[in-house]
Amino acid sequence: MNRAVLLAACGLAPVAMLGQAPAPLQGWTAAKTPALHISQETDSWRPFSVVGPRGALLGEQNGVCEAWIYPWKIFSDLRISAQMPGLPEQVDVNALATWIDVTPEATTLTYSHENFTIHQIMFAPKEGPEGVGAVVLFQIEAVHPMTLTISFLPAMQRMWPAASDPQPNEDWVKNPDGSEFYVLSEDLPGEAAALAMPTAEPGILPAVQ
């Protein structure tokens, strides 16, 4: 299975029409001073969950996770890497997870490097555009410009015991308004989801063996 690649902040939503890109990020903000707040160092092998009425992000505290829009698993094995000027190899961002903050509104993972800090803010909204399951935002502070690569394994699998296609279709869609996003779909009409990331560019990496 090929890994799909994107660069930037992302949101998840089913596709009503392939000619329309979802806009899940507009007007959504978390509370600045939540009454309930848990903050601690990450344990890479411990799980985290961001669960809402329409979707979820489930993973480990190093940021590797899968995304659901009920009853579909949209993708799995989300991973992040960074390419900085002057360094021949990409930096494994997931290995740099240091802190997790949990509030009723959102869960934030912080990745720390001597040249950058990345806050991965995740929430599954109760309200918003119809069908939006989960949203991930990346807040980046860097000494020098860098390229952030976000890769994942497309899934499009229904909850057990329902059957699903073994390999989803993957398409990169460009709209006349300039928006671009991945569409993941099955062969059955109407069964599709979009991974929308502003200013992102597509790419493909070999499958992980």
Number of C-alpha atoms within 10 A of each C-alpha: 14 15 18 20 20 24 20 19 20 21 22 26 27 23 21 16 10 16 11 16 25 26 17 21 20 8 7 9 9 12 10 7 8 12 8 9 13 10 12 10 13 21 14 18 10 10 15 20 17 21 20 18 14 19 27 23 25 18 21 17 24 25 27 20 19 22 26 26 25 16 14 19 20 28 24 21 17 20 19 21 17 16 16 18 10 6 8 8 11 14 17 14 22 21 15 18 24 18 18 23 16 20 17 14 18 21 21 22 23 25 22 17 13 7 12 16 18 20 18 19 20 24 25 25 22 15 13 15 14 12 19 26 28 26 25 20 17 17 12 15 13 13 10 9 12 14 13 22 22 22 23 21 20 25 25 27 21 17 13 9 6 8 9 17 14 11 16 21 15 16 13 14 17 15 12 8 8 9 17 22 25 22 22 23 25 19 12 9 7 12 14 23 26 25 22 26 24 17 13 20 15 17 14 11 12 9 10 8 4
